[in-house]
Structures are given as C-alpha cells and as structure tokens.
C-alpha cells in the first residue's frame, strides 16, 4: 500500500523520496544545474546525462549537429 500522497494530485508513492521527486513537477524546483551551461534539472540523472553530452560536444564540435536529445 502506498502511504505517501501528493497534496496536489492523485499520485501516491511507497517511499517519501519518490514523492519528493514527484512534487518538483508541481513546484517547479530544479535543484540540479549543469556546470557547463547552467540549465537546471529536476533529477540528478537527467543533469548528469545532459552534462556528459555537453562535455563530449565541447571536446568534439564536429558532433554538434548529431545530438538527438537534451
């Protein structure tokens, strides 16, 4: 049974950390900034993926037009 409930919608989670992450969709909080460009993210793993892509593009500008996401 899921015991952590979102006060803004019908979402519920078994763990408080999952609810906290979900709450960012309502609050707009983006606590994870990219150190290269400053873009902010709601999840650390999204920031890490974005930062890795930016670092590769900084090293290999020839890949610039081949990026699919981020």
HTML snippet that shows the backbone in 3Dmol.js (N, CA, C, O; Angstrom):
<script src="https://3Dmol.org/build/3Dmol-min.js"></script>
<div id="view" style="width:600px;height:400px;position:relative"></div>
<script>
const pdb = `
ATOM      1  N   UNK A   1       0.846  -1.192   0.000  1.00  0.00           N
ATOM      2  CA  UNK A   1       0.000   0.000   0.000  1.00  0.00           C
ATOM      3  C   UNK A   1       0.880   1.240   0.000  1.00  0.00           C
ATOM      4  O   UNK A   1       1.848   1.320   0.755  1.00  0.00           O
ATOM      5  N   UNK A   2       0.544   2.204  -0.844  1.00  0.00           N
ATOM      6  CA  UNK A   2       1.318   3.430  -0.958  1.00  0.00           C
ATOM      7  C   UNK A   2       0.860   4.418   0.106  1.00  0.00           C
ATOM      8  O   UNK A   2      -0.321   4.752   0.194  1.00  0.00           O
ATOM      9  N   UNK A   3       1.801   4.875   0.904  1.00  0.00           N
ATOM     10  CA  UNK A   3       1.403   5.711   2.035  1.00  0.00           C
ATOM     11  C   UNK A   3       1.760   7.185   1.915  1.00  0.00           C
ATOM     12  O   UNK A   3       1.316   7.983   2.740  1.00  0.00           O
ATOM     13  N   UNK A   4       2.547   7.576   0.912  1.00  0.00           N
ATOM     14  CA  UNK A   4       2.903   8.980   0.739  1.00  0.00           C
ATOM     15  C   UNK A   4       2.070   9.555  -0.409  1.00  0.00           C
ATOM     16  O   UNK A   4       2.231   9.147  -1.560  1.00  0.00           O
ATOM     17  N   UNK A   5       1.194  10.488  -0.099  1.00  0.00           N
ATOM     18  CA  UNK A   5       0.259  11.023  -1.087  1.00  0.00           C
ATOM     19  C   UNK A   5       0.582  12.472  -1.437  1.00  0.00           C
ATOM     20  O   UNK A   5       0.927  13.276  -0.571  1.00  0.00           O
ATOM     21  N   UNK A   6       0.464  12.780  -2.705  1.00  0.00           N
ATOM     22  CA  UNK A   6       0.688  14.136  -3.186  1.00  0.00           C
ATOM     23  C   UNK A   6      -0.512  15.013  -2.808  1.00  0.00           C
ATOM     24  O   UNK A   6      -1.658  14.627  -3.036  1.00  0.00           O
ATOM     25  N   UNK A   7      -0.250  16.187  -2.233  1.00  0.00           N
ATOM     26  CA  UNK A   7      -1.368  17.071  -1.871  1.00  0.00           C
ATOM     27  C   UNK A   7      -1.973  17.806  -3.073  1.00  0.00           C
ATOM     28  O   UNK A   7      -3.012  18.453  -2.940  1.00  0.00           O
ATOM     29  N   UNK A   8      -1.334  17.711  -4.245  1.00  0.00           N
ATOM     30  CA  UNK A   8      -1.795  18.435  -5.427  1.00  0.00           C
ATOM     31  C   UNK A   8      -2.534  17.570  -6.442  1.00  0.00           C
ATOM     32  O   UNK A   8      -3.310  18.084  -7.248  1.00  0.00           O
ATOM     33  N   UNK A   9      -2.296  16.251  -6.405  1.00  0.00           N
ATOM     34  CA  UNK A   9      -2.943  15.373  -7.384  1.00  0.00           C
ATOM     35  C   UNK A   9      -3.143  13.992  -6.767  1.00  0.00           C
ATOM     36  O   UNK A   9      -2.949  13.823  -5.564  1.00  0.00           O
ATOM     37  N   UNK A  10      -3.518  13.027  -7.553  1.00  0.00           N
ATOM     38  CA  UNK A  10      -3.827  11.698  -7.036  1.00  0.00           C
ATOM     39  C   UNK A  10      -2.599  10.785  -6.929  1.00  0.00           C
ATOM     40  O   UNK A  10      -2.741   9.611  -6.586  1.00  0.00           O
ATOM     41  N   UNK A  11      -1.419  11.293  -7.210  1.00  0.00           N
ATOM     42  CA  UNK A  11      -0.198  10.485  -7.136  1.00  0.00           C
ATOM     43  C   UNK A  11       0.071  10.033  -5.705  1.00  0.00           C
ATOM     44  O   UNK A  11      -0.135  10.789  -4.756  1.00  0.00           O
ATOM     45  N   UNK A  12       0.534   8.788  -5.561  1.00  0.00           N
ATOM     46  CA  UNK A  12       0.981   8.298  -4.254  1.00  0.00           C
ATOM     47  C   UNK A  12       2.189   7.404  -4.475  1.00  0.00           C
ATOM     48  O   UNK A  12       2.363   6.820  -5.545  1.00  0.00           O
ATOM     49  N   UNK A  13       3.025   7.306  -3.438  1.00  0.00           N
ATOM     50  CA  UNK A  13       4.267   6.547  -3.550  1.00  0.00           C
ATOM     51  C   UNK A  13       4.512   5.746  -2.284  1.00  0.00           C
ATOM     52  O   UNK A  13       3.976   6.058  -1.220  1.00  0.00           O
ATOM     53  N   UNK A  14       5.322   4.719  -2.412  1.00  0.00           N
ATOM     54  CA  UNK A  14       5.667   3.901  -1.257  1.00  0.00           C
ATOM     55  C   UNK A  14       6.800   4.526  -0.445  1.00  0.00           C
ATOM     56  O   UNK A  14       6.959   4.227   0.738  1.00  0.00           O
ATOM     57  N   UNK A  15       7.584   5.391  -1.082  1.00  0.00           N
ATOM     58  CA  UNK A  15       8.734   5.997  -0.420  1.00  0.00           C
ATOM     59  C   UNK A  15       8.647   7.520  -0.496  1.00  0.00           C
ATOM     60  O   UNK A  15       8.228   8.075  -1.512  1.00  0.00           O
ATOM     61  N   UNK A  16       9.039   8.179   0.568  1.00  0.00           N
ATOM     62  CA  UNK A  16       8.968   9.639   0.625  1.00  0.00           C
ATOM     63  C   UNK A  16       9.862  10.297  -0.424  1.00  0.00           C
ATOM     64  O   UNK A  16       9.507  11.344  -0.966  1.00  0.00           O
ATOM     65  N   UNK A  17      11.015   9.699  -0.716  1.00  0.00           N
ATOM     66  CA  UNK A  17      11.925  10.296  -1.705  1.00  0.00           C
ATOM     67  C   UNK A  17      11.282  10.335  -3.093  1.00  0.00           C
ATOM     68  O   UNK A  17      11.540  11.255  -3.870  1.00  0.00           O
ATOM     69  N   UNK A  18      10.455   9.350  -3.405  1.00  0.00           N
ATOM     70  CA  UNK A  18       9.757   9.336  -4.700  1.00  0.00           C
ATOM     71  C   UNK A  18       8.714  10.444  -4.731  1.00  0.00           C
ATOM     72  O   UNK A  18       8.563  11.127  -5.743  1.00  0.00           O
ATOM     73  N   UNK A  19       7.997  10.626  -3.630  1.00  0.00           N
ATOM     74  CA  UNK A  19       7.024  11.712  -3.564  1.00  0.00           C
ATOM     75  C   UNK A  19       7.724  13.061  -3.684  1.00  0.00           C
ATOM     76  O   UNK A  19       7.230  13.952  -4.375  1.00  0.00           O
ATOM     77  N   UNK A  20       8.869  13.224  -3.019  1.00  0.00           N
ATOM     78  CA  UNK A  20       9.613  14.479  -3.085  1.00  0.00           C
ATOM     79  C   UNK A  20      10.018  14.788  -4.528  1.00  0.00           C
ATOM     80  O   UNK A  20       9.903  15.929  -4.975  1.00  0.00           O
ATOM     81  N   UNK A  21      10.488  13.778  -5.253  1.00  0.00           N
ATOM     82  CA  UNK A  21      10.863  13.953  -6.658  1.00  0.00           C
ATOM     83  C   UNK A  21       9.633  14.330  -7.483  1.00  0.00           C
ATOM     84  O   UNK A  21       9.707  15.213  -8.338  1.00  0.00           O
ATOM     85  N   UNK A  22       8.508  13.668  -7.233  1.00  0.00           N
ATOM     86  CA  UNK A  22       7.268  13.967  -7.946  1.00  0.00           C
ATOM     87  C   UNK A  22       6.808  15.401  -7.684  1.00  0.00           C
ATOM     88  O   UNK A  22       6.330  16.079  -8.594  1.00  0.00           O
ATOM     89  N   UNK A  23       6.952  15.854  -6.452  1.00  0.00           N
ATOM     90  CA  UNK A  23       6.488  17.194  -6.073  1.00  0.00           C
ATOM     91  C   UNK A  23       7.143  18.294  -6.907  1.00  0.00           C
ATOM     92  O   UNK A  23       6.568  19.367  -7.090  1.00  0.00           O
ATOM     93  N   UNK A  24       8.334  18.026  -7.407  1.00  0.00           N
ATOM     94  CA  UNK A  24       9.017  19.017  -8.243  1.00  0.00           C
ATOM     95  C   UNK A  24       8.219  19.334  -9.507  1.00  0.00           C
ATOM     96  O   UNK A  24       8.358  20.420 -10.070  1.00  0.00           O
ATOM     97  N   UNK A  25       7.389  18.399  -9.953  1.00  0.00           N
ATOM     98  CA  UNK A  25       6.560  18.667 -11.128  1.00  0.00           C
ATOM     99  C   UNK A  25       5.507  19.730 -10.819  1.00  0.00           C
ATOM    100  O   UNK A  25       5.021  20.400 -11.730  1.00  0.00           O
ATOM    101  N   UNK A  26       5.160  19.888  -9.571  1.00  0.00           N
ATOM    102  CA  UNK A  26       4.190  20.906  -9.157  1.00  0.00           C
ATOM    103  C   UNK A  26       4.863  22.210  -8.734  1.00  0.00           C
ATOM    104  O   UNK A  26       4.352  23.295  -9.012  1.00  0.00           O
ATOM    105  N   UNK A  27       5.996  22.102  -8.070  1.00  0.00           N
ATOM    106  CA  UNK A  27       6.651  23.294  -7.514  1.00  0.00           C
ATOM    107  C   UNK A  27       7.575  23.990  -8.495  1.00  0.00           C
ATOM    108  O   UNK A  27       7.875  25.173  -8.333  1.00  0.00           O
ATOM    109  N   UNK A  28       8.035  23.261  -9.522  1.00  0.00           N
ATOM    110  CA  UNK A  28       8.971  23.841 -10.477  1.00  0.00           C
ATOM    111  C   UNK A  28      10.413  23.836  -9.982  1.00  0.00           C
ATOM    112  O   UNK A  28      11.297  24.375 -10.647  1.00  0.00           O
ATOM    113  N   UNK A  29      10.655  23.237  -8.826  1.00  0.00           N
ATOM    114  CA  UNK A  29      12.016  23.180  -8.279  1.00  0.00           C
ATOM    115  C   UNK A  29      12.922  22.393  -9.226  1.00  0.00           C
ATOM    116  O   UNK A  29      12.564  21.309  -9.689  1.00  0.00           O
ATOM    117  N   UNK A  30      14.093  22.952  -9.504  1.00  0.00           N
ATOM    118  CA  UNK A  30      15.093  22.305 -10.354  1.00  0.00           C
ATOM    119  C   UNK A  30      16.448  22.457  -9.659  1.00  0.00           C
ATOM    120  O   UNK A  30      17.208  23.374  -9.971  1.00  0.00           O
ATOM    121  N   UNK A  31      16.749  21.558  -8.718  1.00  0.00           N
ATOM    122  CA  UNK A  31      17.925  21.727  -7.874  1.00  0.00           C
ATOM    123  C   UNK A  31      19.257  21.261  -8.470  1.00  0.00           C
ATOM    124  O   UNK A  31      20.289  21.376  -7.810  1.00  0.00           O
ATOM    125  N   UNK A  32      19.260  20.741  -9.696  1.00  0.00           N
ATOM    126  CA  UNK A  32      20.485  20.190 -10.267  1.00  0.00           C
ATOM    127  C   UNK A  32      20.899  20.960 -11.525  1.00  0.00           C
ATOM    128  O   UNK A  32      20.396  20.677 -12.612  1.00  0.00           O
ATOM    129  N   UNK A  33      21.810  21.931 -11.387  1.00  0.00           N
ATOM    130  CA  UNK A  33      22.247  22.711 -12.548  1.00  0.00           C
ATOM    131  C   UNK A  33      23.415  22.059 -13.287  1.00  0.00           C
ATOM    132  O   UNK A  33      24.257  21.399 -12.678  1.00  0.00           O
ATOM    133  N   UNK A  34      23.454  22.252 -14.594  1.00  0.00           N
ATOM    134  CA  UNK A  34      24.587  21.826 -15.414  1.00  0.00           C
ATOM    135  C   UNK A  34      25.739  22.798 -15.141  1.00  0.00           C
ATOM    136  O   UNK A  34      25.546  24.013 -15.177  1.00  0.00           O
ATOM    137  N   UNK A  35      26.926  22.270 -14.869  1.00  0.00           N
ATOM    138  CA  UNK A  35      28.080  23.125 -14.597  1.00  0.00           C
ATOM    139  C   UNK A  35      28.630  23.775 -15.862  1.00  0.00           C
ATOM    140  O   UNK A  35      29.412  24.722 -15.784  1.00  0.00           O
ATOM    141  N   UNK A  36      28.226  23.272 -17.024  1.00  0.00           N
ATOM    142  CA  UNK A  36      28.718  23.814 -18.286  1.00  0.00           C
ATOM    143  C   UNK A  36      27.859  24.972 -18.775  1.00  0.00           C
ATOM    144  O   UNK A  36      28.389  26.023 -19.137  1.00  0.00           O
ATOM    145  N   UNK A  37      26.535  24.794 -18.791  1.00  0.00           N
ATOM    146  CA  UNK A  37      25.672  25.834 -19.362  1.00  0.00           C
ATOM    147  C   UNK A  37      24.687  26.449 -18.365  1.00  0.00           C
ATOM    148  O   UNK A  37      24.065  27.469 -18.662  1.00  0.00           O
ATOM    149  N   UNK A  38      24.538  25.834 -17.182  1.00  0.00           N
ATOM    150  CA  UNK A  38      23.642  26.380 -16.176  1.00  0.00           C
ATOM    151  C   UNK A  38      22.204  25.911 -16.248  1.00  0.00           C
ATOM    152  O   UNK A  38      21.406  26.246 -15.373  1.00  0.00           O
ATOM    153  N   UNK A  39      21.847  25.136 -17.279  1.00  0.00           N
ATOM    154  CA  UNK A  39      20.486  24.616 -17.363  1.00  0.00           C
ATOM    155  C   UNK A  39      20.204  23.779 -16.127  1.00  0.00           C
ATOM    156  O   UNK A  39      21.079  23.040 -15.675  1.00  0.00           O
ATOM    157  N   UNK A  40      18.999  23.878 -15.568  1.00  0.00           N
ATOM    158  CA  UNK A  40      18.662  23.188 -14.328  1.00  0.00           C
ATOM    159  C   UNK A  40      17.701  22.033 -14.581  1.00  0.00           C
ATOM    160  O   UNK A  40      16.885  22.068 -15.502  1.00  0.00           O
ATOM    161  N   UNK A  41      17.819  21.011 -13.741  1.00  0.00           N
ATOM    162  CA  UNK A  41      17.039  19.793 -13.900  1.00  0.00           C
ATOM    163  C   UNK A  41      16.380  19.374 -12.596  1.00  0.00           C
ATOM    164  O   UNK A  41      16.856  19.709 -11.511  1.00  0.00           O
ATOM    165  N   UNK A  42      15.284  18.639 -12.711  1.00  0.00           N
ATOM    166  CA  UNK A  42      14.573  18.150 -11.525  1.00  0.00           C
ATOM    167  C   UNK A  42      15.214  16.889 -10.973  1.00  0.00           C
ATOM    168  O   UNK A  42      15.050  16.573  -9.794  1.00  0.00           O
ATOM    169  N   UNK A  43      15.946  16.163 -11.816  1.00  0.00           N
ATOM    170  CA  UNK A  43      16.553  14.902 -11.388  1.00  0.00           C
ATOM    171  C   UNK A  43      18.042  14.903 -11.686  1.00  0.00           C
ATOM    172  O   UNK A  43      18.477  15.362 -12.742  1.00  0.00           O
ATOM    173  N   UNK A  44      18.817  14.385 -10.745  1.00  0.00           N
ATOM    174  CA  UNK A  44      20.276  14.351 -10.879  1.00  0.00           C
ATOM    175  C   UNK A  44      20.711  13.556 -12.112  1.00  0.00           C
ATOM    176  O   UNK A  44      21.637  13.960 -12.815  1.00  0.00           O
ATOM    177  N   UNK A  45      20.044  12.426 -12.374  1.00  0.00           N
ATOM    178  CA  UNK A  45      20.450  11.604 -13.515  1.00  0.00           C
ATOM    179  C   UNK A  45      20.215  12.308 -14.844  1.00  0.00           C
ATOM    180  O   UNK A  45      20.957  12.077 -15.799  1.00  0.00           O
ATOM    181  N   UNK A  46      19.202  13.159 -14.923  1.00  0.00           N
ATOM    182  CA  UNK A  46      18.967  13.925 -16.149  1.00  0.00           C
ATOM    183  C   UNK A  46      20.057  14.974 -16.340  1.00  0.00           C
ATOM    184  O   UNK A  46      20.514  15.200 -17.461  1.00  0.00           O
ATOM    185  N   UNK A  47      20.475  15.617 -15.246  1.00  0.00           N
ATOM    186  CA  UNK A  47      21.555  16.595 -15.312  1.00  0.00           C
ATOM    187  C   UNK A  47      22.862  15.911 -15.720  1.00  0.00           C
ATOM    188  O   UNK A  47      23.606  16.447 -16.542  1.00  0.00           O
ATOM    189  N   UNK A  48      23.145  14.750 -15.165  1.00  0.00           N
ATOM    190  CA  UNK A  48      24.387  14.044 -15.489  1.00  0.00           C
ATOM    191  C   UNK A  48      24.437  13.662 -16.963  1.00  0.00           C
ATOM    192  O   UNK A  48      25.472  13.811 -17.614  1.00  0.00           O
ATOM    193  N   UNK A  49      23.314  13.166 -17.489  1.00  0.00           N
ATOM    194  CA  UNK A  49      23.260  12.796 -18.903  1.00  0.00           C
ATOM    195  C   UNK A  49      23.479  14.028 -19.778  1.00  0.00           C
ATOM    196  O   UNK A  49      24.259  13.991 -20.730  1.00  0.00           O
ATOM    197  N   UNK A  50      22.795  15.105 -19.452  1.00  0.00           N
ATOM    198  CA  UNK A  50      22.923  16.356 -20.187  1.00  0.00           C
ATOM    199  C   UNK A  50      24.368  16.866 -20.141  1.00  0.00           C
ATOM    200  O   UNK A  50      24.923  17.252 -21.170  1.00  0.00           O
ATOM    201  N   UNK A  51      24.978  16.868 -18.946  1.00  0.00           N
ATOM    202  CA  UNK A  51      26.332  17.371 -18.782  1.00  0.00           C
ATOM    203  C   UNK A  51      27.334  16.526 -19.560  1.00  0.00           C
ATOM    204  O   UNK A  51      28.272  17.060 -20.150  1.00  0.00           O
ATOM    205  N   UNK A  52      27.141  15.225 -19.563  1.00  0.00           N
ATOM    206  CA  UNK A  52      28.027  14.337 -20.323  1.00  0.00           C
ATOM    207  C   UNK A  52      27.956  14.662 -21.807  1.00  0.00           C
ATOM    208  O   UNK A  52      28.990  14.745 -22.469  1.00  0.00           O
ATOM    209  N   UNK A  53      26.760  14.847 -22.335  1.00  0.00           N
ATOM    210  CA  UNK A  53      26.600  15.195 -23.748  1.00  0.00           C
ATOM    211  C   UNK A  53      27.279  16.529 -24.033  1.00  0.00           C
ATOM    212  O   UNK A  53      27.972  16.661 -25.042  1.00  0.00           O
ATOM    213  N   UNK A  54      27.095  17.520 -23.164  1.00  0.00           N
ATOM    214  CA  UNK A  54      27.725  18.832 -23.360  1.00  0.00           C
ATOM    215  C   UNK A  54      29.251  18.731 -23.329  1.00  0.00           C
ATOM    216  O   UNK A  54      29.929  19.396 -24.113  1.00  0.00           O
ATOM    217  N   UNK A  55      29.790  17.919 -22.446  1.00  0.00           N
ATOM    218  CA  UNK A  55      31.241  17.751 -22.347  1.00  0.00           C
ATOM    219  C   UNK A  55      31.797  17.112 -23.619  1.00  0.00           C
ATOM    220  O   UNK A  55      32.841  17.529 -24.120  1.00  0.00           O
ATOM    221  N   UNK A  56      31.103  16.105 -24.137  1.00  0.00           N
ATOM    222  CA  UNK A  56      31.533  15.456 -25.373  1.00  0.00           C
ATOM    223  C   UNK A  56      31.494  16.452 -26.526  1.00  0.00           C
ATOM    224  O   UNK A  56      32.414  16.490 -27.343  1.00  0.00           O
ATOM    225  N   UNK A  57      30.440  17.255 -26.599  1.00  0.00           N
ATOM    226  CA  UNK A  57      30.336  18.244 -27.670  1.00  0.00           C
ATOM    227  C   UNK A  57      31.416  19.316 -27.551  1.00  0.00           C
ATOM    228  O   UNK A  57      31.875  19.838 -28.567  1.00  0.00           O
ATOM    229  N   UNK A  58      31.826  19.652 -26.338  1.00  0.00           N
ATOM    230  CA  UNK A  58      32.885  20.635 -26.146  1.00  0.00           C
ATOM    231  C   UNK A  58      34.215  20.094 -26.661  1.00  0.00           C
ATOM    232  O   UNK A  58      35.038  20.849 -27.179  1.00  0.00           O
ATOM    233  N   UNK A  59      34.424  18.784 -26.519  1.00  0.00           N
ATOM    234  CA  UNK A  59      35.664  18.149 -26.976  1.00  0.00           C
ATOM    235  C   UNK A  59      35.620  17.891 -28.478  1.00  0.00           C
ATOM    236  O   UNK A  59      36.625  18.050 -29.170  1.00  0.00           O
ATOM    237  N   UNK A  60      34.446  17.490 -28.982  1.00  0.00           N
ATOM    238  CA  UNK A  60      34.287  17.126 -30.393  1.00  0.00           C
ATOM    239  C   UNK A  60      33.199  17.973 -31.050  1.00  0.00           C
ATOM    240  O   UNK A  60      32.077  17.498 -31.225  1.00  0.00           O
ATOM    241  N   UNK A  61      33.508  19.210 -31.416  1.00  0.00           N
ATOM    242  CA  UNK A  61      32.480  20.075 -32.014  1.00  0.00           C
ATOM    243  C   UNK A  61      31.883  19.500 -33.303  1.00  0.00           C
ATOM    244  O   UNK A  61      30.786  19.894 -33.698  1.00  0.00           O
ATOM    245  N   UNK A  62      32.583  18.582 -33.960  1.00  0.00           N
ATOM    246  CA  UNK A  62      32.051  18.001 -35.203  1.00  0.00           C
ATOM    247  C   UNK A  62      30.784  17.186 -34.957  1.00  0.00           C
ATOM    248  O   UNK A  62      30.047  16.896 -35.899  1.00  0.00           O
ATOM    249  N   UNK A  63      30.520  16.810 -33.696  1.00  0.00           N
ATOM    250  CA  UNK A  63      29.315  16.053 -33.362  1.00  0.00           C
ATOM    251  C   UNK A  63      28.121  16.966 -33.108  1.00  0.00           C
ATOM    252  O   UNK A  63      27.019  16.475 -32.863  1.00  0.00           O
ATOM    253  N   UNK A  64      28.313  18.273 -33.160  1.00  0.00           N
ATOM    254  CA  UNK A  64      27.299  19.256 -32.771  1.00  0.00           C
ATOM    255  C   UNK A  64      25.919  18.993 -33.365  1.00  0.00           C
ATOM    256  O   UNK A  64      24.931  19.030 -32.632  1.00  0.00           O
ATOM    257  N   UNK A  65      25.817  18.734 -34.641  1.00  0.00           N
ATOM    258  CA  UNK A  65      24.518  18.552 -35.278  1.00  0.00           C
ATOM    259  C   UNK A  65      23.939  17.167 -35.125  1.00  0.00           C
ATOM    260  O   UNK A  65      22.832  16.916 -35.603  1.00  0.00           O
ATOM    261  N   UNK A  66      24.645  16.255 -34.475  1.00  0.00           N
ATOM    262  CA  UNK A  66      24.206  14.868 -34.382  1.00  0.00           C
ATOM    263  C   UNK A  66      23.547  14.518 -33.067  1.00  0.00           C
ATOM    264  O   UNK A  66      23.185  13.361 -32.851  1.00  0.00           O
ATOM    265  N   UNK A  67      23.382  15.487 -32.180  1.00  0.00           N
ATOM    266  CA  UNK A  67      22.758  15.249 -30.876  1.00  0.00           C
ATOM    267  C   UNK A  67      21.262  15.034 -31.075  1.00  0.00           C
ATOM    268  O   UNK A  67      20.611  15.791 -31.795  1.00  0.00           O
ATOM    269  N   UNK A  68      20.711  13.988 -30.426  1.00  0.00           N
ATOM    270  CA  UNK A  68      19.293  13.693 -30.617  1.00  0.00           C
ATOM    271  C   UNK A  68      18.402  14.300 -29.548  1.00  0.00           C
ATOM    272  O   UNK A  68      17.270  14.680 -29.846  1.00  0.00           O
ATOM    273  N   UNK A  69      18.886  14.406 -28.285  1.00  0.00           N
ATOM    274  CA  UNK A  69      18.078  14.946 -27.190  1.00  0.00           C
ATOM    275  C   UNK A  69      18.965  15.757 -26.277  1.00  0.00           C
ATOM    276  O   UNK A  69      20.190  15.759 -26.397  1.00  0.00           O
ATOM    277  N   UNK A  70      18.283  16.475 -25.323  1.00  0.00           N
ATOM    278  CA  UNK A  70      18.932  17.324 -24.311  1.00  0.00           C
ATOM    279  C   UNK A  70      19.014  18.714 -24.835  1.00  0.00           C
ATOM    280  O   UNK A  70      19.524  19.602 -24.152  1.00  0.00           O
TER     281      UNK A  70
END
`;
const viewer = $3Dmol.createViewer("view");
viewer.addModel(pdb, "pdb");
viewer.setStyle({}, {cartoon: {color: "spectrum"}});
viewer.zoomTo();
viewer.render();
</script>
